[in-house]
């Protein structure tokens, strides 16, 4: 089970779209990358987090993976700014 609490930019909403969820998760991912902590988590740790986050919901998993290519491109742009 995974419980993600991100109080930065916090607001209460009834429903969060998969697109918004992915954007927030990728913000966390970029933060790990920026602070050089991503290597400590590793690909396996990221995969485990993702699997626990979607908790067997194939529709959510598919929706999140669908936007992943775009988010990886954003990560590349952010990485340029980190240097």
C-alpha positions in Angstrom: 0.0 0.0 0.0 1.2 3.5 -0.9 0.0 6.7 0.6 1.4 9.8 -1.1 1.0 13.1 0.7 2.3 16.1 -1.1 1.2 19.3 0.7 3.0 21.6 -1.8 0.3 23.2 -3.9 -2.3 21.3 -1.8 -6.0 21.6 -2.5 -9.0 19.5 -1.9 -10.7 18.1 -4.9 -13.4 15.4 -5.4 -11.6 13.5 -8.2 -8.1 13.7 -9.6 -7.7 12.8 -13.3 -5.0 10.3 -14.3 -3.3 13.2 -16.2 -3.1 15.3 -13.1 -1.9 12.3 -11.0 0.9 11.7 -13.5 1.9 15.3 -13.5 2.1 15.3 -9.7 4.0 12.0 -9.6 6.5 13.2 -12.1 7.0 16.4 -10.1 8.1 14.1 -7.3 10.3 12.1 -9.7 11.9 15.3 -11.0 12.6 16.4 -7.5 14.4 13.1 -6.7 16.4 13.5 -9.9 17.2 17.1 -9.2 18.5 16.3 -5.7 20.5 13.3 -7.0 18.4 10.8 -5.0 17.0 8.9 -7.9 19.9 6.6 -8.1 19.3 5.6 -4.4 15.7 4.7 -5.2 16.7 3.0 -8.5 14.6 1.7 -11.3 13.4 -1.2 -9.2 12.2 1.1 -6.4 10.4 3.3 -8.9 8.7 0.3 -10.4 7.6 -1.0 -7.0 6.3 2.5 -6.1 4.3 2.6 -9.3 2.9 -0.9 -8.9 1.8 -0.1 -5.3 0.4 3.3 -6.4 -1.9 1.8 -9.1 -2.7 -1.2 -6.8 -3.8 -3.5 -9.6 -6.0 -0.9 -11.3 -5.2 -1.6 -15.0 -7.2 1.3 -16.3 -5.2 3.8 -14.1 -1.9 2.0 -15.0 -2.7 2.3 -18.7 -3.7 6.0 -18.4 -0.6 6.9 -16.4 1.7 5.0 -18.8 0.1 6.7 -21.8 1.4 10.1 -20.7 4.8 8.9 -19.6 6.6 9.7 -22.9 5.6 13.4 -22.7 6.6 13.5 -19.0 10.0 12.1 -19.9 10.5 14.8 -22.5 9.6 17.4 -19.8 12.2 15.8 -17.5 14.8 16.2 -20.2 14.0 19.9 -20.4 14.0 20.3 -16.6 17.4 18.5 -16.5 18.9 21.2 -18.8 17.8 23.9 -16.2 19.4 22.0 -13.3 22.9 22.5 -14.7 
